[in-house]
Amino acid sequence: MTVASLSALVLDQCFNQYTQHRSNPDLKDLGKHFQKKLALVNQTPWLMATADDLRWSTTTGDKPNIMTRFLQQYIDKVILVASERAEVYQSFIEVIHLIKPTTILFKPSILWQVIRQAFS
């Protein structure tokens, strides 16, 4: 539902861009413009879903690359830290609910706690 809502917002923004200050707007490139913007919105939720699917041996397709495996392990550690630290939990929840970008899980205060967790 969140992705659908974000997609509707992108469509509204694109439509407004094309119609603003024009009495007879040319909408022929609207679809292409919208699809490019939509791809950016869908990138994070798609990666979140598919990267997790790759954990299972029954998943068909390419095996996860080294970056995907690293991110899976990192997120596992974030979840462990989040179970003990309210601020990390809050950031994690904001990311999975698509309120904040995934990059906040790599801010120094969280990164440091994850590193400590990994070596404890």
CNS distance restraints for C-alpha pairs under 8 A (distance, minus, plus):
assign (resid   1 and name CA) (resid   5 and name CA) 6.12 0.50 0.50
assign (resid   2 and name CA) (resid   6 and name CA) 6.11 0.50 0.50
assign (resid   2 and name CA) (resid  97 and name CA) 7.56 0.50 0.50
assign (resid   2 and name CA) (resid  98 and name CA) 7.39 0.50 0.50
assign (resid   3 and name CA) (resid   7 and name CA) 6.00 0.50 0.50
assign (resid   3 and name CA) (resid  41 and name CA) 7.74 0.50 0.50
assign (resid   3 and name CA) (resid  42 and name CA) 6.95 0.50 0.50
assign (resid   3 and name CA) (resid  45 and name CA) 7.53 0.50 0.50
assign (resid   4 and name CA) (resid   8 and name CA) 6.21 0.50 0.50
assign (resid   5 and name CA) (resid   9 and name CA) 6.36 0.50 0.50
assign (resid   6 and name CA) (resid  10 and name CA) 6.30 0.50 0.50
assign (resid   6 and name CA) (resid  41 and name CA) 7.12 0.50 0.50
assign (resid   7 and name CA) (resid  11 and name CA) 6.22 0.50 0.50
assign (resid   7 and name CA) (resid  38 and name CA) 6.26 0.50 0.50
assign (resid   7 and name CA) (resid  41 and name CA) 7.12 0.50 0.50
assign (resid   8 and name CA) (resid  12 and name CA) 6.16 0.50 0.50
assign (resid   9 and name CA) (resid  13 and name CA) 6.16 0.50 0.50
assign (resid  10 and name CA) (resid  14 and name CA) 6.09 0.50 0.50
assign (resid  10 and name CA) (resid  34 and name CA) 7.16 0.50 0.50
assign (resid  10 and name CA) (resid  37 and name CA) 6.89 0.50 0.50
assign (resid  10 and name CA) (resid  38 and name CA) 6.64 0.50 0.50
assign (resid  11 and name CA) (resid  15 and name CA) 6.00 0.50 0.50
assign (resid  11 and name CA) (resid  34 and name CA) 6.24 0.50 0.50
assign (resid  12 and name CA) (resid  16 and name CA) 6.04 0.50 0.50
assign (resid  13 and name CA) (resid  17 and name CA) 6.11 0.50 0.50
assign (resid  14 and name CA) (resid  18 and name CA) 6.35 0.50 0.50
assign (resid  14 and name CA) (resid  30 and name CA) 7.05 0.50 0.50
assign (resid  14 and name CA) (resid  33 and name CA) 7.28 0.50 0.50
assign (resid  14 and name CA) (resid  34 and name CA) 6.08 0.50 0.50
assign (resid  15 and name CA) (resid  19 and name CA) 6.16 0.50 0.50
assign (resid  15 and name CA) (resid  30 and name CA) 7.15 0.50 0.50
assign (resid  16 and name CA) (resid  20 and name CA) 5.52 0.50 0.50
assign (resid  18 and name CA) (resid  22 and name CA) 7.88 0.50 0.50
assign (resid  18 and name CA) (resid  25 and name CA) 6.39 0.50 0.50
assign (resid  18 and name CA) (resid  26 and name CA) 7.38 0.50 0.50
assign (resid  18 and name CA) (resid  27 and name CA) 6.77 0.50 0.50
assign (resid  18 and name CA) (resid  30 and name CA) 7.13 0.50 0.50
assign (resid  19 and name CA) (resid  23 and name CA) 7.62 0.50 0.50
assign (resid  19 and name CA) (resid  24 and name CA) 7.83 0.50 0.50
assign (resid  19 and name CA) (resid  25 and name CA) 5.41 0.50 0.50
assign (resid  27 and name CA) (resid  31 and name CA) 7.89 0.50 0.50
assign (resid  29 and name CA) (resid  33 and name CA) 6.16 0.50 0.50
assign (resid  30 and name CA) (resid  34 and name CA) 5.93 0.50 0.50
assign (resid  31 and name CA) (resid  35 and name CA) 6.09 0.50 0.50
assign (resid  32 and name CA) (resid  36 and name CA) 6.39 0.50 0.50
assign (resid  33 and name CA) (resid  37 and name CA) 6.43 0.50 0.50
assign (resid  34 and name CA) (resid  38 and name CA) 5.89 0.50 0.50
assign (resid  35 and name CA) (resid  39 and name CA) 6.04 0.50 0.50
assign (resid  36 and name CA) (resid  40 and name CA) 6.79 0.50 0.50
assign (resid  37 and name CA) (resid  41 and name CA) 6.62 0.50 0.50
assign (resid  38 and name CA) (resid  42 and name CA) 6.13 0.50 0.50
assign (resid  39 and name CA) (resid  43 and name CA) 5.99 0.50 0.50
assign (resid  40 and name CA) (resid  44 and name CA) 7.83 0.50 0.50
assign (resid  42 and name CA) (resid  46 and name CA) 5.94 0.50 0.50
assign (resid  43 and name CA) (resid  47 and name CA) 6.13 0.50 0.50
assign (resid  44 and name CA) (resid  48 and name CA) 6.07 0.50 0.50
assign (resid  44 and name CA) (resid 102 and name CA) 7.85 0.50 0.50
assign (resid  45 and name CA) (resid  49 and name CA) 6.18 0.50 0.50
assign (resid  45 and name CA) (resid  98 and name CA) 7.71 0.50 0.50
assign (resid  46 and name CA) (resid  50 and name CA) 6.06 0.50 0.50
assign (resid  47 and name CA) (resid  51 and name CA) 5.62 0.50 0.50
assign (resid  48 and name CA) (resid  52 and name CA) 6.41 0.50 0.50
assign (resid  49 and name CA) (resid  53 and name CA) 6.39 0.50 0.50
assign (resid  50 and name CA) (resid  54 and name CA) 6.35 0.50 0.50
assign (resid  51 and name CA) (resid  55 and name CA) 7.23 0.50 0.50
assign (resid  51 and name CA) (resid  64 and name CA) 7.67 0.50 0.50
assign (resid  51 and name CA) (resid  68 and name CA) 6.59 0.50 0.50
assign (resid  51 and name CA) (resid  72 and name CA) 7.39 0.50 0.50
assign (resid  52 and name CA) (resid  72 and name CA) 7.40 0.50 0.50
assign (resid  53 and name CA) (resid  59 and name CA) 6.59 0.50 0.50
assign (resid  54 and name CA) (resid  59 and name CA) 6.09 0.50 0.50
assign (resid  54 and name CA) (resid  63 and name CA) 6.99 0.50 0.50
assign (resid  54 and name CA) (resid  64 and name CA) 6.23 0.50 0.50
assign (resid  55 and name CA) (resid  59 and name CA) 7.85 0.50 0.50
assign (resid  64 and name CA) (resid  68 and name CA) 5.62 0.50 0.50
assign (resid  64 and name CA) (resid  69 and name CA) 6.21 0.50 0.50
assign (resid  65 and name CA) (resid  69 and name CA) 6.32 0.50 0.50
assign (resid  66 and name CA) (resid  70 and name CA) 6.07 0.50 0.50
assign (resid  67 and name CA) (resid  71 and name CA) 6.13 0.50 0.50
assign (resid  68 and name CA) (resid  72 and name CA) 6.11 0.50 0.50
assign (resid  69 and name CA) (resid  73 and name CA) 6.26 0.50 0.50
assign (resid  70 and name CA) (resid  74 and name CA) 6.07 0.50 0.50
assign (resid  71 and name CA) (resid  75 and name CA) 6.03 0.50 0.50
assign (resid  72 and name CA) (resid  76 and name CA) 6.23 0.50 0.50
assign (resid  73 and name CA) (resid  77 and name CA) 6.40 0.50 0.50
assign (resid  74 and name CA) (resid  78 and name CA) 6.23 0.50 0.50
assign (resid  74 and name CA) (resid 114 and name CA) 7.51 0.50 0.50
assign (resid  75 and name CA) (resid  79 and name CA) 6.15 0.50 0.50
assign (resid  76 and name CA) (resid  80 and name CA) 6.43 0.50 0.50
assign (resid  77 and name CA) (resid  81 and name CA) 6.21 0.50 0.50
assign (resid  77 and name CA) (resid 114 and name CA) 5.77 0.50 0.50
assign (resid  77 and name CA) (resid 117 and name CA) 6.74 0.50 0.50
assign (resid  77 and name CA) (resid 118 and name CA) 6.81 0.50 0.50
assign (resid  78 and name CA) (resid  82 and name CA) 5.91 0.50 0.50
assign (resid  78 and name CA) (resid  88 and name CA) 7.42 0.50 0.50
assign (resid  78 and name CA) (resid  92 and name CA) 7.67 0.50 0.50
assign (resid  78 and name CA) (resid 105 and name CA) 7.71 0.50 0.50
assign (resid  78 and name CA) (resid 110 and name CA) 7.81 0.50 0.50
assign (resid  78 and name CA) (resid 114 and name CA) 5.94 0.50 0.50
assign (resid  79 and name CA) (resid  83 and name CA) 6.31 0.50 0.50
assign (resid  79 and name CA) (resid  89 and name CA) 7.54 0.50 0.50
assign (resid  79 and name CA) (resid  92 and name CA) 7.70 0.50 0.50
assign (resid  80 and name CA) (resid  84 and name CA) 7.20 0.50 0.50
assign (resid  80 and name CA) (resid 117 and name CA) 7.81 0.50 0.50
assign (resid  81 and name CA) (resid  85 and name CA) 6.00 0.50 0.50
assign (resid  81 and name CA) (resid  88 and name CA) 6.84 0.50 0.50
assign (resid  81 and name CA) (resid  89 and name CA) 7.77 0.50 0.50
assign (resid  81 and name CA) (resid 113 and name CA) 6.93 0.50 0.50
assign (resid  81 and name CA) (resid 114 and name CA) 6.55 0.50 0.50
assign (resid  81 and name CA) (resid 117 and name CA) 6.91 0.50 0.50
assign (resid  82 and name CA) (resid  86 and name CA) 6.39 0.50 0.50
assign (resid  82 and name CA) (resid  87 and name CA) 7.53 0.50 0.50
assign (resid  82 and name CA) (resid  88 and name CA) 4.85 0.50 0.50
assign (resid  82 and name CA) (resid  89 and name CA) 4.18 0.50 0.50
assign (resid  82 and name CA) (resid  90 and name CA) 7.91 0.50 0.50
assign (resid  82 and name CA) (resid  92 and name CA) 7.35 0.50 0.50
assign (resid  83 and name CA) (resid  89 and name CA) 6.73 0.50 0.50
assign (resid  85 and name CA) (resid  89 and name CA) 6.26 0.50 0.50
assign (resid  86 and name CA) (resid  90 and name CA) 6.06 0.50 0.50
assign (resid  87 and name CA) (resid  91 and name CA) 6.31 0.50 0.50
assign (resid  88 and name CA) (resid  92 and name CA) 6.09 0.50 0.50
assign (resid  88 and name CA) (resid 105 and name CA) 7.96 0.50 0.50
assign (resid  88 and name CA) (resid 110 and name CA) 6.46 0.50 0.50
assign (resid  89 and name CA) (resid  93 and name CA) 6.09 0.50 0.50
assign (resid  90 and name CA) (resid  94 and name CA) 6.19 0.50 0.50
assign (resid  91 and name CA) (resid  95 and name CA) 6.29 0.50 0.50
assign (resid  91 and name CA) (resid 100 and name CA) 7.78 0.50 0.50
assign (resid  91 and name CA) (resid 104 and name CA) 6.96 0.50 0.50
assign (resid  91 and name CA) (resid 105 and name CA) 6.82 0.50 0.50
assign (resid  92 and name CA) (resid  96 and name CA) 6.30 0.50 0.50
assign (resid  92 and name CA) (resid 105 and name CA) 6.92 0.50 0.50
assign (resid  93 and name CA) (resid  97 and name CA) 6.04 0.50 0.50
assign (resid  94 and name CA) (resid  98 and name CA) 6.14 0.50 0.50
assign (resid  94 and name CA) (resid  99 and name CA) 4.98 0.50 0.50
assign (resid  94 and name CA) (resid 100 and name CA) 5.39 0.50 0.50
assign (resid  95 and name CA) (resid  99 and name CA) 5.88 0.50 0.50
assign (resid  95 and name CA) (resid 100 and name CA) 5.00 0.50 0.50
assign (resid  95 and name CA) (resid 101 and name CA) 5.90 0.50 0.50
assign (resid  95 and name CA) (resid 102 and name CA) 5.63 0.50 0.50
assign (resid  95 and name CA) (resid 104 and name CA) 7.90 0.50 0.50
assign (resid 100 and name CA) (resid 104 and name CA) 7.22 0.50 0.50
assign (resid 102 and name CA) (resid 106 and name CA) 7.78 0.50 0.50
assign (resid 103 and name CA) (resid 107 and name CA) 7.02 0.50 0.50
assign (resid 105 and name CA) (resid 110 and name CA) 6.17 0.50 0.50
assign (resid 105 and name CA) (resid 111 and name CA) 7.10 0.50 0.50
assign (resid 106 and name CA) (resid 110 and name CA) 6.18 0.50 0.50
assign (resid 106 and name CA) (resid 111 and name CA) 5.26 0.50 0.50
assign (resid 107 and name CA) (resid 111 and name CA) 5.95 0.50 0.50
assign (resid 108 and name CA) (resid 112 and name CA) 5.85 0.50 0.50
assign (resid 109 and name CA) (resid 113 and name CA) 6.61 0.50 0.50
assign (resid 110 and name CA) (resid 114 and name CA) 6.22 0.50 0.50
assign (resid 111 and name CA) (resid 115 and name CA) 6.19 0.50 0.50
assign (resid 112 and name CA) (resid 116 and name CA) 6.24 0.50 0.50
assign (resid 113 and name CA) (resid 117 and name CA) 6.12 0.50 0.50
assign (resid 114 and name CA) (resid 118 and name CA) 6.11 0.50 0.50
assign (resid 115 and name CA) (resid 119 and name CA) 6.41 0.50 0.50
assign (resid 116 and name CA) (resid 120 and name CA) 6.10 0.50 0.50
